Amino acid sequence: MQGVKGEIDWDGGYIRPSPNLGLGIEIDDEAVAKMAYRSDALHLDIAQSHVAP
């Protein structure tokens, strides 16, 4: 997963709890900084029609 150090333990479509404290993951600040949204336009506007991924 981008932006996260370590792995998420999936089991049958469910996330297994980590034995580590908190969520058990660490944010990769360098990866997150590379994905920053840079625009003057608000990227959360409600679409007037269906938007396909």
N, CA and C of each residue as an Amber inpcrd file, in Angstrom:
protein
   159
   0.8570000  -1.1720000   0.0000000   0.0000000   0.0000000   0.0000000
   0.9030000   1.2360000   0.0000000   0.6210000   2.1630000  -0.8760000
   1.4280000   3.3780000  -0.9480000   1.1650000   4.2550000   0.2680000
   2.2150000   4.8450000   0.7860000   2.0720000   5.7740000   1.8980000
   2.1250000   5.1150000   3.2660000   2.2580000   3.7910000   3.2860000
   2.2940000   3.0650000   4.5520000   3.5150000   2.1660000   4.5780000
   4.2580000   2.2140000   5.6700000   5.3860000   1.3080000   5.8490000
   4.8660000   0.0430000   6.5230000   5.3100000  -1.0920000   6.0440000
   4.8460000  -2.3520000   6.6050000   3.6820000  -2.8920000   5.7970000
   3.1080000  -3.9580000   6.2760000   2.0380000  -4.6360000   5.5630000
   0.7720000  -4.6880000   6.4130000  -0.3510000  -4.7400000   5.7410000
  -1.6270000  -4.9590000   6.4080000  -1.9540000  -6.4360000   6.2340000
  -2.3080000  -7.1030000   7.3220000  -2.5670000  -8.5360000   7.3060000
  -4.0310000  -8.7980000   6.9440000  -4.2610000  -9.2750000   5.7210000
  -5.6050000  -9.5690000   5.2340000  -5.8980000 -11.0530000   5.4100000
  -7.1250000 -11.3730000   5.7880000  -7.5280000 -12.7650000   5.9520000
  -8.9890000 -12.8990000   5.5210000  -9.1990000 -13.4720000   4.3360000
 -10.5600000 -13.6620000   3.8500000 -11.3250000 -12.3720000   3.6380000
 -10.6350000 -11.3060000   3.2520000 -11.2920000 -10.0260000   3.0120000
 -11.3730000  -9.1340000   4.2400000 -10.8920000  -9.6350000   5.3750000
 -10.9000000  -8.8620000   6.6130000  -9.4740000  -8.5000000   7.0030000
  -9.3110000  -7.3690000   7.6730000  -8.0010000  -6.9740000   8.1840000
  -7.8420000  -7.5700000   9.5730000  -6.7660000  -8.3150000   9.7520000
  -6.4820000  -8.9170000  11.0540000  -5.8020000  -7.8610000  11.9370000
  -6.1840000  -7.7720000  13.1920000  -5.5670000  -6.8030000  14.1010000
  -4.0720000  -7.0570000  14.2490000  -3.3240000  -5.9930000  14.3370000
  -1.8800000  -6.0800000  14.5010000  -1.5280000  -6.2110000  15.9760000
  -0.4520000  -6.9320000  16.2930000  -0.0060000  -6.9980000  17.6820000
   0.6970000  -5.7070000  18.1210000   0.9810000  -4.8270000  17.1600000
   1.6550000  -3.5640000  17.4710000   0.6610000  -2.5610000  18.0610000
   1.1840000  -1.5220000  18.6680000   0.3430000  -0.4810000  19.2490000
  -0.4100000   0.2820000  18.1690000  -1.5370000   0.8270000  18.5190000
  -2.3320000   1.6350000  17.5950000  -2.8460000   0.8100000  16.4440000
  -2.7660000   1.3530000  15.2360000  -3.2300000   0.6230000  14.0600000
  -2.2040000  -0.3900000  13.5720000  -0.9890000  -0.3080000  14.1000000
   0.0450000  -1.2590000  13.7180000   0.7120000  -0.9460000  12.3970000
   0.5320000   0.2710000  11.8890000   1.1750000   0.6920000  10.6520000
   1.8940000   2.0120000  10.9070000   2.8030000   2.3320000  10.0240000
   3.5290000   3.5970000  10.1210000   3.3810000   4.3300000   8.7950000
   3.0530000   5.6070000   8.8540000   2.8920000   6.4260000   7.6520000
   4.2630000   6.7250000   7.0570000   4.3940000   6.5520000   5.7430000
   5.6220000   6.8710000   5.0240000   5.5000000   8.3130000   4.5430000
   6.0540000   9.2380000   5.3200000   5.9030000  10.6700000   5.0330000
   6.4280000  11.0560000   3.6530000   7.5370000  10.4410000   3.2100000
   8.0930000  10.7730000   1.8940000   7.1350000  10.3640000   0.7790000
   6.5450000   9.1770000   0.8920000   5.6010000   8.7140000  -0.1330000
   4.3520000   9.5820000  -0.1410000   3.8590000   9.9610000   1.0320000
   2.6600000  10.7950000   1.1270000   2.9280000  12.1760000   0.5280000
   4.1130000  12.7250000   0.7760000   4.4590000  14.0410000   0.2370000
   4.4620000  14.0280000  -1.2970000   4.8520000  12.9060000  -1.8930000
   4.8690000  12.7920000  -3.3530000   3.4560000  12.7130000  -3.9280000
   2.4710000  12.3320000  -3.1070000   1.0980000  12.1800000  -3.5740000
   0.2250000  13.3900000  -3.2430000   0.8290000  14.4450000  -2.7620000
   0.0610000  15.6170000  -2.3300000  -0.7410000  16.2070000  -3.4890000
  -1.9640000  16.6250000  -3.1920000  -2.8270000  17.2600000  -4.1970000
  -2.4010000  18.7070000  -4.3350000  -2.0410000  19.1110000  -5.5300000
  -1.5900000  20.4710000  -5.7680000  -2.4370000  21.1040000  -6.8720000
  -3.4430000  21.8430000  -6.4700000  -4.3020000  22.5320000  -7.4250000
  -5.1400000  23.5560000  -6.6820000  -5.5970000  24.5540000  -7.4070000
  -6.4790000  25.5420000  -6.8100000  -7.9260000  25.0510000  -6.8020000
  -8.2260000  24.0560000  -7.6430000  -9.5870000  23.5370000  -7.7390000
  -9.8570000  22.5790000  -6.5820000 -11.0490000  22.6650000  -6.0470000
 -11.4470000  21.7560000  -4.9890000 -11.7110000  20.3910000  -5.6140000
 -11.0020000  19.3770000  -5.1700000 -11.1130000  18.0610000  -5.7850000
 -12.2360000  17.2170000  -5.1880000 -13.0460000  17.7840000  -4.3070000
 -14.1320000  17.0390000  -3.6960000 -15.4980000  17.5210000  -4.1680000
 -15.5420000  18.2500000  -5.2770000 -16.8190000  18.7270000  -5.8070000
 -17.7220000  17.5510000  -6.1560000 -19.0210000  17.7190000  -5.9420000
 -19.9810000  16.6800000  -6.2800000 -20.1850000  16.6760000  -7.7900000
 -20.0350000  15.5070000  -8.3940000 -20.1870000  15.3850000  -9.8470000
 -21.6700000  15.4480000 -10.1990000 -21.9540000  16.0620000 -11.3320000
 -23.3340000  16.1620000 -11.8080000 -23.7610000  14.9000000 -12.5610000
 -22.7950000  14.0850000 -12.9400000 -23.0920000  12.8150000 -13.6130000
 -22.1300000  11.7560000 -13.0850000 -22.3920000  10.5090000 -13.4170000
 -21.5710000   9.3900000 -12.9510000 -20.1200000   9.5500000 -13.4080000
 -19.2070000   9.2900000 -12.5020000 -17.7800000   9.3560000 -12.8130000
 -17.2320000   7.9470000 -12.6810000 -16.7730000   7.3690000 -13.7710000
 -16.2090000   6.0140000 -13.7450000 -14.7510000   6.0830000 -13.3220000
 -14.3220000   5.1560000 -12.4790000 -12.9060000   5.1640000 -12.0530000
 -11.9780000   4.8060000 -13.1810000
